[in-house]
Amino acid sequence: MSIGVGVIGAGVVGGGVIRTLRSNRDVIKGKAGVDVSLVHVADARAELFKDFDLGGITTSTDAKALIADPGVHVVCELIGGINPAKSFILAALNAGKSVVTANKMLLAHHGPELCAAAVKNGVELRYEASVAGGIPIIKALREGLAANRIEFVCGILNGTCNYILSRMTYDNHDFNDALKIAQRLGFAETPPDLDIEGHDTAHKCQIIASLCYSTEVNLDEIHVEGVTKVTHADVTYAMEMGYLIKLLAIVRSVNGEIEVRVHPTLVPEDHLLASVRNEFNAVYVKGDVSDATLYYGRGAGRMPTASAVVADIIDIARRGDSPAPAPFAYAKKRPVRDMGLVEGKYYLRMTTRDIPGVLGRICTILGNHGVSIGGVSQKEKHEEDRVHVILMTERTVESSVRKAVAEIDALAVVHEPTHLLRVLSD
């Protein structure tokens, strides 16, 4: 028996899959129990084919021809984006062929529709590579932690942002300089907006939330903040207090609702995630039975992502004629918790005039809104007549902090909007 694989897209990830299927065919056969062979590659850019040894393999510039190829049993969609990727996946599923994809954006926007098509046709839709590249976090959540109620997930899921924050932390760069370094080294796209504004992480966060809590999650309901407003001063002040700043995806079950959010976060320096540097990713998961587990590795790149894609192909081959598991189990709708109800500690950086009485007025406003102060410090002047006031709150409700900040920012002695960051707590 042989499983024929068709790859749509011969670019970065597709090229890695092509090379892995060719170079590791014996290894894959030994682990799958059947021969898994690359039989067809399709890409509109025919000039890419010359980069690979494709002797004896069908090549075409039409993905529809690949899907219709009777020798293709598993279709790998590796072109990304919404369309035409969505139409290719639906066509393959409706043709009775299992699909492997790395397309986080498509799954985040159209996961329920694609799931329904896979279930209807009795085939698989696998997506390990869509979250955290070579880290097997999807398999861990679906299989390794299947006996658990997942209480909490937080993860560094974007290598670009983690690299930028690492340069700001360890090399004293400001945000713009760190971004330029990331772009020069190929860790950031041009333009980099999808990464640095947090949307790439939000796509992955949505997939994790849907998987952990068996519910559809509307992408628009996820609170998303990027890293563009984080300054070198914030990084320095956080380190002085024993924290590192990381862009986190956070998913948590709270009173029948789920928190699903993406934002820069102060992580205690002794937390496992604080040690994750540069372009690496990590996901911290807490289950009611397993307690805390951590998954670490390269979250992007040609070969790490290809490893995850081929692992999905192997799982499909191992299943044989057994019933295909659903990609997601949408058991019931769980509402996404309003950000105003989120509880935690907060870091506030205020830029004020350097005159007596300012700190007292700020503390009075916070007290009036029920916000307790955990610590406060006034930094040296960074501009004439301007100082940074850094304040850490005790645990409180976000809506109260937001109302207090709005009142503080309206003071004539405050020069610019207060910068608010949340503090990680399990």
Order of alpha helices (4+ residues) and beta strands (2+ residues): beta-alpha-alpha-beta-beta-alpha-beta-alpha-beta-alpha-beta-beta-alpha-alpha-alpha-alpha-beta-alpha-beta-beta-beta-beta-alpha-beta-beta-alpha-beta-beta-beta-alpha-beta
